[in-house]
Amino acid sequence: MKAICIIALTLLTGGASAQNFSKNIFNIWVTAQVTYPNGASLPDANPLKYLYIKYKFSQPDRLNIATAYFENGSDRLFEINGNSLVIKSPEGGYINSYRIESLKDTLVLLQAGPNGFDDDDALKFYFVPETKFQNYLPLGPDDIVSIKGQDTIYKQSRKIYATYKGRSFQQAIYDGIRTRTSMDGRAGNLTATFVVSKTGLIDSVRILEGIDTKFDNLFIKIFNQQRRNWKAAMLQGNPVSVQMSVNLGYSTSATAIPAVLAEQKAIEAYNRSDYELAMYYYDKALANAPNDKDNLYKRGLCKLMLGNKDGACADWNKVKSLGSTPSVDELLQKYCR
């Protein structure tokens, strides 16, 4: 997280006048840090501290919001009124608004607290252009899957990833499978890797964990229908091959409903800072849905708050094995090295 804070401070070069906000907004922005208005850091127990958000602003008023770097995210609309950024649903309904504090090399947005923008509990979000953010991230041996002759295959990360042309590759696979088979009464988890080549085509699909032969074969069929819906990853202005991953999870009603109810109780306890009770309910939720990345992430936070750092690292490493999220990457770097 320290490196990301340095990125934000390095790129923060001052504000822009209100009349330039609309002109300067069109870019892909990612969170570098989230603080209180006075610059104080959020506590580690606050899930927003390591929250990753990607805002993609497109002409004339389109906004895509994602919390996974490799997703395009949900479709939204936006408008700028003076120094206010208003986010709307595709139908035009109000969703949220921010006060624009700065918009030049860094986009700084203030979210009101319970008592407005002057509240000490308001939140300040620092966004930087994704390309500049990626340029600051280091590239090490662990970011390489293999080297074959002149062709290096990189591992997907916030620095290097191929772009799916639709909203979500995972959702496209889910939708394709749902129209061809029913998963009622069936549960399981499928994890697969694949390579997006320099030309943007996908191949080398490998199922690391499957559900059953029928489902796995259907997955391959739907997967192949998406071979041309990708844009190659870029590194220093050149296309490169990158290994991506996809994870599909299914639960039966007998396990899904108890998991959801336990998760709700866990969230309520967590928000009261009752981490012991929250962990009890996260345990129940994960007993029914053991690969739920969000619950694993939150249970890890509970363990950290209770002094069990090794247990927290175990949960976060499992999240990473299921397809890491930026939030978990930062925590692993800080506590589990």
JOFEN-V741215 format. One record per backbone hydrogen bond with DSSP energy under -1.0 kcal/mol. NH is the residue of the N-H (numbers start at 1). CO is the residue of the C=O. If there is no record, write none. Layout:
NH/CO
NH/CO
//
This chain:
5/1
6/2
7/3
8/4
9/5
10/6
11/7
12/8
20/17
21/18
24/20
25/21
27/25
29/55
30/128
31/53
32/126
33/126
35/124
36/40
39/36
46/43
49/46
51/48
54/66
55/29
56/64
57/27
58/62
62/58
63/76
64/56
65/74
66/54
71/68
72/167
73/167
74/65
76/63
77/88
78/61
79/86
81/84
84/81
85/98
86/79
87/96
88/77
89/93
92/89
95/87
96/87
98/85
99/110
100/83
101/108
102/108
104/106
107/127
108/102
109/125
110/99
111/123
113/116
116/113
119/116
122/119
123/111
124/35
125/109
126/33
127/107
128/30
130/28
133/129
134/130
135/131
136/132
143/140
144/141
145/153
146/153
148/151
151/148
153/146
154/241
155/143
156/243
157/160
163/231
165/229
172/168
173/169
174/170
175/171
176/172
177/173
178/174
179/175
180/177
181/177
186/183
188/250
190/248
191/209
192/246
193/206
194/244
195/203
196/242
197/201
200/197
203/195
206/193
208/191
209/191
216/212
217/213
218/214
219/215
220/216
221/217
222/218
223/219
224/220
226/223
227/224
229/226
231/163
235/238
238/235
240/233
242/196
243/154
244/194
246/192
248/190
250/188
255/252
256/252
257/253
259/255
260/256
261/257
262/258
263/259
264/260
265/261
266/262
267/263
268/264
269/265
270/266
271/267
273/270
274/269
275/273
278/274
279/275
280/276
281/277
282/278
283/279
284/280
285/281
286/282
287/283
289/285
292/289
296/292
297/293
298/294
299/295
300/296
301/297
302/298
303/299
304/300
305/301
306/302
307/304
308/303
309/307
312/308
313/309
314/310
315/311
316/312
317/313
318/314
319/315
320/316
321/317
322/318
323/320
329/325
330/326
331/327
332/328
333/329
334/330
335/331
336/332
//
